[in-house]
Amino acid sequence: MAEEQDGASKQSVEFDPDNLNRSLLSIPLIEKIKQAGEGSIDIIIDANLDYPGGRQAAREQIKRYIKEKIRRPEALSELKNRYSQQYVFAKLSGDEIVALAQVDLALHSEASPAKGPAPRRAIYKIWLDHPIKARTNKSVSTVKADAARTAFGTLGSDIIWAVLDTGVDGQHPHFKTHATLDLEKPLQHLDFTALDESRQPKERPSALVDVAGHGTHVAGIIAGEFIAGRQNPVVAADPPVAAANAIIMEMRKFEENGDKTTYKVRNETGAMGGMAPKAKILSLKVLDDDGEGKASNIIAALEYIQELNSHGRRLLVHGVNLSVGYGFEPAWFACGQSPVCVEVNRTVASGVVVVAAAGNTGYGYNQPMSAGPRAAGLDITINDPGNAEDAITVGSTHRDMPHVYGISYFSSKGPTGDGRLKPDLVAPGERILSCSSGDKLGALATEEKASDGSTVVLSQYVEDSGTSMAAPHVSGVIAAFLSARREFIGQPLKVKSIFMKTATDLGRERYFQGSGLVDLMRAIQSV
């Protein structure tokens, strides 16, 4: 990069963070610039609220810097920028990021008696756009969703829950029975991983296609239902999808020697359902087919939800499930104040319940001075966005024997890096059976012969583990709660308080279990 450009040099710059206002670049970004060399880096540029004209004027100024000073208009992520009111999302080299910061600081420092006071800088902070990754049967009774359904009719009717994940398979029979994915306008399933603006919308990857399989599994825990032996209505599809009338479950058996056996169980009379079977799912795809994405995808999706809800004036989306995130290092910056955590808190302030997985980083290695590395549980391992104060952060426990087995060894432990209690609740997250999808998990619908010789379509389910499975239990339970106690719609902090006060104490340390195991029956009886 030796070419000179207006306002910014493209020649290689020896980067010394001491020569720059250190507070302008986040520590992870500084480290990434040192490592990246000439490669491009995804960044989140936080607009300065005190800029003359407000944050929108600051965002426009930042875009002008990139287009006119850095001369990289193509570096702007217009799809995500369209929904953001606070941030500018871009992809620049390390040299270009430094040049961008220097341009803004130079304008900020230009003051003289003739010119008058310097304008406030447009950029508040530049963050690394962190890579993010993905993180029902007996568990229904563990959280007492079945008992509440019988006593109070907590089916999730007229509640809409957004799933920010790898997408949701729109062809899975589990979502056909109650038309779980059929939404009325202005609600629209969106793919935030489709960044190629030159492609037509129909050519972009769909939010209702899930190659990775993670989002479909998560959504199936929250909502939807399949009853074998009953012809389930099938929404018109292209190509047509046959009605599914049998269940095939892919199970895993672990032997004492550590070997794993995968086997399939077929059931023509069984049933599978989410915690809130009649709730609707809004699929917002933030992870690609490999299960990877950027924090900015989450931010843009959350801002889209706020826009749909007219920023709290008309709630169309009642809750969000975030079984995605990245490991947080307390030395980076104030815990719970990253852009994605701030946006989670804003979303909650607009009246939306946000449920986040605590993370699966609660187990690792300690290095005692007198011995070698030793495997152990690790504290202060809550992931972002689970560090957000107003999120309901969920750890994992056993699917049907939580009092015996306690908190899952992998479940991230609190406190947060700044000393707050997290996780807030725990829910089943070990070997949870839910919808199978994608190439990785096998075909969704395969035809076989029933005992009477007729052809059946098998609706497939598979086991998976992690706090990614625990979080949707809580999302589904709260969706069920809101369908029966509608006066609490739009009051997410009250909802959080109710569920924390009524959780079942498992007798474990607070930074392992939070307030305890989520309990729908007790929560609904408390109000």
N, C-alpha and C positions, 0 to 999 in steps of 0.2 A: 504494500500500500504506500507507494511513494508519491502518488499524485496529489498536488495541492488543490484544495477546494475552498470556496468562499467561506471564510469564518472558521474553518477547521482544517488542520493538517492531517493528511492521510498517511504520512510517513510514520514509521514505527516509533512508538513513544515508550521510553523506559518508565514504567509506572511505579511511583512511590506514593503510597497512600498518605504519607505525612505532608506531601505537597498539595493535598486537596483537603477540603473541609471533610473530615472523616465522617461526620454525621450525615453527609449527603448520600453516601453509598453504604448499603448494609454490609456487614462483615462477610456473610456468605458470598455476596457479589464480588467483593474485593478478592477473596480467595479464588473465586471462579475466574476472574480476569487474569490472575497470575498463572492459572493452569491452562487457560483456553488458547493462548497464543493468538493465531490469526482467525480462529474459529468464531462463529456467531454464538451469541448468548441471548436467551429469552429473558426479557426484563419486564418489570412492572414499575411504571413511573407514577409516583404519587403526587397529585397536583396540590399546590399550596393554597389552602383555603383563604389566606390573607392577601392573595394577589389582587391587585386592583381589577374590579370587574367580577371577582369571585372565581370559583373553581372551574366553571365552564370556560371563562376567558383564559385561565391558566392552562387548561387542557389544549385549547386552540393554539396558544403560544408554544407549547411543547411540540405539538404537531408541526408548527412552522419551523421550529429549530431543526427537526429531523428532515423535513422536506427541503428547506432552503439553506441551512447551514451545513448539515451533515450530508445533504443531497441523497437521502435514501428513503424516498416516499414508499417504496415497496417494502420497507422494513416494518411498516405499521400494520398491525393486525386489525383490519377494518371490521371484520365480523364481530370480534369481541368488543372493540371500541364502540361499536354501535349501541351496545347496551350499557356501557359504563358511564357514570357521571362523575366518578372520582379519579379514575386511573387512565393512563395511556399504556397500551400493551404494544411492545415492539421487539424486534430481534436485531441486535447490533453486535459488532465486534467489540472487543475490549477497548481498543483505541477510540472507536466511535463513542462508546459510553463515556470515556474520560473527556473526550472533546465536547460532548453534549453537556456534561456537568460544568466544564470550564466556560462554555458559552453563556450558560445561565448565571454562573457566578460573576463573570466579567460584566454583564449588564447590571447585576446587582450592585457591583462596586463602583459603577460610573456615577460619581456625584461631584459637583463643584458649585461654587457660588453662581456661575453662569447657567449651568444646566439645572440647578436645583437638586432636590433629594433624589437618590437612586430609587428606581422602582423595586418593589419587593420581587424576589425571585419566583419564577413560575413553578420550579420543582421543589417539592418538600423533601422527597427521598426517592432514591432509585433502589428497587429491591430485585433480588434474583427471583425469577419465575420458577419456583421449585418444581422439579418433576414429582408427580403424584402417582400412586399406584393403588390398586384395589386391596383392600385389607380383608318342613315342619311336621311334625308328627307328635311324639311324646312331649315336646317342648310346649305345645299349646296348653296342656294342663299344668305345666310347671309354672307358668305365669298366670294361670287361672283364667285364660281367655275363654275356654270352653264353658266354665261355670258362669261367667258373666254373660256369655251369649245366651245361655238358657234362662237365666234369671232376669236379665235386663235388655235382651235383644241387641246387644252391642255388635252389630254386623259391619259398622263402618259406612253405612248408607249416607250418601251426599257429602262425603269427605274426600278431598283430593290431596294426594301426597306425592310430592316430587321426589324422584329417585335420580340422584346425580351419580352416574356410574358408567358402565361400558355399553349402555343401551339396554333395552328390554326386547326379547324376542316376541314380536307381535303375532307369530303363528302358533305359539304354544297353547295347547287346549286349556291349560290352567287359567288362562286369561279370557277365555271365550264364554264361560258359563254366565258371568255377570257383566260381560262387556267391559272388563276392567280398564282397557286402554282406549275406549271410545270416549272422546272428550268433545264438548261443545266449544265453539269459538267464543272468545279469542284464544282459548287454551290450545297450544300446539306443541307437539313433541319436537324438540330441536337437537341438533347435533353440533356441539361446540368444538368438535375436533375437525370439522370440515372448514379449513381455512383458505381453500383455493377459491377466491372470488370470481375467477374467470369461468368456473363451472356453473352450469345451471343447477338450481336446487334439486331437481329430480336425479341429477347425476352424483350428488354428494352422498356420502355414507349416511344411512338412515339411523335415527334414534330408535327405531323399532327393529333394528338388526343387531344381534349381539353375538359376535364371533368368539369373544373371550369367555362369555358365559357367566361372568360374575354378576352383572346387573340383573339378569333374569333370575338368578338364584335369590338375590336380595329382594327383588320385587315380589317373588312368590311367597316369601316369608311374611311380607306386609299384607298382601291382598290376593284376591283370586281364589278359585276353588275348582276342584274337579271331583266328580262323583262317578266312579266306575259303574257300568251297568245301566247308566241312564244316558240317553242320547243328548249330548250337550249341544246347545245351539252354536252354530259356527258363523261368525260374521263373514260377509263376503270378502274373499281374498283373491289375489291374482299372483300365482296360480291358485285354483280352488283348493281348500283344505278339508279333508274328510273329518267327520265328527269322531272324537276319540271316546272309546267306551271301555277302556281297560287301562290299568296302571302298571307300569314296569318300573321298579325301583332298583337303582344301582347301589349296592351296599358294599362296605369294606369291612373285612374281618381282620383283626390284628392278632397274630399268634404270639405266644410267650417269647419265642426266639426273635421277634421283631419282624417276621415276614408278614406281608400284607396280601390278602386274597380279595379280589373283587368278584362279586357274584351278583346276579340279577334275580329279583323276586317279582313274580307277576301276580297281580291281584285284580280280578274282574268285578269284585263287589266292594272294594274299599273306597276310601275318600281321602282327599288331601285338600287342605285349605290354609289360607293365610290367617294371621291374627284378626284381621278385619276383612272378611271375604268380599264384602260389597263395596269397599272403598275403591276409588279410582286412582290410577297411577299416571303421573305425568313423567315421561321419560326425557331427561335432559342428559345427553351423552357428553361426558367430560373426559372419558378415557377411550383410547383407540382400540383397535382389534387385538393389540398386544397387551392390553390392560394398563397402558401408560398414558400420561397426559401432563398438563401444566396447571399450576395453581391458578393461573389467570382464567382457565376454563371454568373453574369453580366460581370465581368472582363474577365472571360474566353471566353465568347461569343464575346466581343468586340475585344479581341486579335485574335480570329478566323477570324473575319471580316478583320482585318488588314492583316492577313496572306493570305486570299483569294485575297485581293487587292494588294498583293506583296508590302505592306507597302507604297502604294501611286503610285507605278510605273504602275499599270494596274487596273483601277477601274472596278470591277464587281458589287460591292454593293455601291449604291450611297447615301443611307441614313439609319438611324436607328431611330426607335421609342421606347422610354422608358416610358411606362405608369406604371412603377414600381418604388419602392424606399422605403426609411425609413425616419422617422422624425429625424432631425438633431438638436443637442444641441450645441450652439456656444462655450460653455465652454470646449467641448471635445478636439478640436484641431483647427488649422487654417481652417476657412471656405473655402470650395472649394478645399481643399488639401487632402481629404480622398483618399484612393486607387481607389475607383470607380470614383470619380471626376477627378483624375489625368488620369485615363484610358480613360475617355470621352474626355478630352482635347487632348490626344495622338491620338485618333481616328479622331477627327476633323482635327488635324494637318496632318493626312495622306490623307485628301481630302474628308472625309465623313461628311455629315450633320447629326448632332445628335439632335433630338428633345426630350425633357424630360418634363414630367408632373410636375407642380409646387408642387403638393400635395394637400390634402384635410384637412389640419390642420389649416385653417385660422380662425377658430371660436372656442372659449373656454370660460373659466371663469376667470374673474379678481376678486381679493379679496381686496376691498377697506378697509382701516383701520377702517372706521366708519360704515361699513355695511357688510352684508353677501356677498357671492359670486354672481357675476353678469355676465350674458352671454354677450360676446362682441367679436368683431373682434380682431384678434391678429396679430401683426406685427412680423417680423423676424421669419417666420414660413415656409420658403421655404425648401423643403425636398431635401436630396441627392437622385439621382445625379443632381437634378435641380440646385444645388449650383455651378456646374461646370461653369467656366467663359465662355467657348466657346460653351456650349450647348445653344440651343434655348429653353428657359424655358417658359412653357405655362400655364397660368391661365385660369379660366373658366368664361364664361358669358352666358346669355340667348340664346336659340337656334335661335329665330327669332325676338326678341325685345331687343337687347343689349343696345340701347340708353336709353330706358325706365327703364330697370331693372338693368343695370350696371353689376358690378362684382358679381359673385355668392358668397353668404355668406361663403361657405365652402372653397373657393379657397385660397390657402396659399398666404400670403402677404410678400412683401419685407420690408426693404432691406435684403441683406444677412447679416450673422453675422459679416462680415468684412466691411460692408457699401456699397456694390455694388448694382446697380439697378437690381432688379429681381422682378417679372417675366419680360421677354422680350416682350411677346405678350399675348393676350388672344384670345380665340376661343370658339365656342359653346360647352357647357359641361353639359347642363341641359336637362334631358329627351331626350336623343339622341337615335334615332331608328337605330339599326344595327343588324347584324346576331346573331341569338340565337344558343346556342350550349350547350351540356352537360346535365347531369341528373338534375342539378339545375334549368335549364331553360326549361326543357321539351324536347320531341322528336324533332329532326331536321326535319324529313320528315314524314308526316302522310298522308295517302291516304283518299280522300273523293270523293264524286260524284259531278261533275259539273252540271250546270243547264240543259245541254243536256243529262245527264245520264252517260257521260263518266267519267272514273277515272282520277283524277288529283293528283299530288303530291304537297303539300303545302310547299313552302320555308318560314321558320319561321324567324321572326324578333322580337326583344324585346327592350324596352326602358331601358336605364341606364344613370346614371349621375356621374359626377366627372371630375377632371382634366385629368383622364385617357381617357376620351372621347374627351376632348379639344385638347390634344397633337396630336392624329392621324388626326384631321382636318388640323393642320399645316403640318404634315408629308405629307398628301395627296396633299395639296395645293402646297407644294414645289416640290413634285414629278411631278405634272402637269406642274409647271413652268419650271423645268429642261427639260421636254420632248419637250418644245417649244423653250427654250433658252438654247441650249445644250452647248454653250460656257462657261456657268457658272458651268458645271459639274467639280467637283474637286476643287471648290473654295467656301467652306462652309462659311467662314467668310464674303465674299462678298455677298453671298446669305442672310446671317443673316442681314447684313447691309441694303440690298435692302428692305427686308420685314419690318424691324423696321422703316425705313424712310418713307415707303408708308402705314403704318398701319393707321387705322381710329381712331382718338381721340374720346373716349367716354365721355370725360369731367370728368373723375374720377382721383383720386390721383395716381401719378406715381407708387407708390409701390403697388397699387391695380391692375392697368391696364397695367403697363409697357409702351410700346410705343403705345399700343392700339390694336384694333381688326384687325386681319390678313385680307388682302384684295388682292386677287389674281389678279383681273383685274387691279388695280392700279399698282401693282408690275410689271406685265408683260408689261404695257404701259410705265413704267419708264426707260426701257432699250432697 
